[in-house]
């Protein structure tokens, strides 16, 4: 179990790069898109650090099966990452609060 928020930078099985932002309790609160390069993923982390502080960069959505989630977008409206599925809007909104609280202060742990 983690004791601090972190960006967990990883390599996928198909040699792409991605990251998860985890809360203090180790729970994943945001998963990035896949990047072709490590530099791309690191730029994605910087984008989360910048954009997570602005409520307007979060798009609140509902899946076809009634689950709730959010997408964090950059200023150019491109998706940076998305949340896990939540059973309620209040749980989803708590996830957004967690990213706003942790996104700018989380350390990067390079596991590539």
C-alpha positions as CSV (number, residue, x, y, z in Angstrom):
1,X,0.0,0.0,0.0
2,X,1.4,3.4,-1.0
3,X,1.7,6.2,1.6
4,X,1.9,9.0,-1.0
5,X,0.2,9.8,-4.3
6,X,2.3,8.9,-7.3
7,X,2.5,8.6,-11.0
8,X,3.4,5.0,-11.8
9,X,5.1,5.1,-15.2
10,X,5.1,1.7,-16.9
11,X,5.7,-0.2,-20.2
12,X,2.9,-2.2,-21.7
13,X,3.2,-5.7,-23.1
14,X,3.2,-4.2,-26.6
15,X,6.2,-1.8,-25.8
16,X,4.1,1.3,-25.3
17,X,4.3,3.6,-22.3
18,X,1.5,4.7,-20.0
19,X,1.0,5.8,-16.4
20,X,-1.4,5.5,-13.6
21,X,-2.0,8.2,-11.0
22,X,-2.6,6.5,-7.6
23,X,-3.9,8.1,-4.4
24,X,-2.2,7.8,-1.0
25,X,-4.0,4.5,-0.4
26,X,-2.6,3.0,-3.7
27,X,-5.9,3.1,-5.5
28,X,-5.7,4.0,-9.2
29,X,-7.6,7.2,-9.9
30,X,-6.5,8.0,-13.5
31,X,-5.0,5.9,-16.3
32,X,-3.4,7.5,-19.3
33,X,-3.6,6.7,-22.9
34,X,-0.8,4.6,-24.5
35,X,2.2,6.5,-25.8
36,X,4.7,5.4,-28.4
37,X,7.6,6.9,-26.4
38,X,8.6,7.4,-22.8
39,X,9.0,11.1,-23.5
40,X,5.3,11.2,-24.6
41,X,4.2,9.6,-21.4
42,X,6.3,12.0,-19.3
43,X,4.7,14.9,-21.2
44,X,1.3,13.3,-20.3
45,X,2.3,13.4,-16.7
46,X,3.2,17.1,-16.9
47,X,-0.1,17.7,-18.6
48,X,-2.0,16.0,-15.7
49,X,0.0,18.1,-13.2
50,X,-1.1,21.3,-15.0
51,X,-4.7,20.5,-16.1
52,X,-5.8,18.6,-12.9
53,X,-6.0,21.9,-11.1
54,X,-8.8,23.2,-13.3
55,X,-12.3,21.8,-12.8
56,X,-13.2,22.7,-16.4
57,X,-10.7,20.2,-17.8
58,X,-12.8,17.3,-16.4
59,X,-15.5,15.8,-18.5
60,X,-18.1,13.8,-16.4
61,X,-19.6,10.9,-18.3
62,X,-21.9,7.9,-17.9
63,X,-21.3,4.6,-19.6
64,X,-24.0,2.6,-21.5
65,X,-24.5,0.4,-18.4
66,X,-25.0,3.3,-16.0
67,X,-21.5,3.5,-14.5
68,X,-20.0,6.9,-14.0
69,X,-16.5,8.0,-15.0
70,X,-14.5,11.1,-16.0
71,X,-12.0,12.1,-18.6
72,X,-9.2,14.6,-17.9
73,X,-8.5,16.7,-21.0
74,X,-5.8,19.1,-22.0
75,X,-6.4,22.7,-23.1
76,X,-6.4,21.4,-26.7
77,X,-9.3,19.1,-25.7
78,X,-7.3,15.9,-26.2
79,X,-7.8,13.2,-23.6
80,X,-4.9,12.8,-21.1
81,X,-6.5,10.0,-19.1
82,X,-9.6,8.6,-17.7
83,X,-10.9,7.2,-14.4
84,X,-12.1,3.8,-13.4
85,X,-15.8,3.2,-13.4
86,X,-17.8,4.4,-10.4
87,X,-21.3,3.2,-9.3
88,X,-22.4,6.8,-8.4
89,X,-21.9,10.4,-9.4
90,X,-20.7,11.2,-5.9
91,X,-18.0,8.5,-6.0
92,X,-16.9,9.8,-9.4
93,X,-16.8,13.4,-8.1
94,X,-14.7,12.2,-5.2
95,X,-12.3,10.7,-7.7
96,X,-12.1,14.1,-9.4
97,X,-11.4,15.8,-6.0
98,X,-8.7,13.3,-5.4
99,X,-7.0,14.1,-8.7
100,X,-7.2,17.8,-8.0
101,X,-5.6,17.2,-4.6
102,X,-3.0,14.8,-5.8
103,X,-2.2,15.6,-9.4
104,X,0.2,18.5,-8.8
105,X,2.0,16.9,-5.9
106,X,2.4,13.3,-6.9
107,X,5.9,11.9,-7.3
108,X,6.8,10.0,-10.5
109,X,7.9,6.4,-10.0
110,X,9.6,5.1,-13.1
111,X,8.9,1.4,-13.6
112,X,9.8,1.1,-17.3
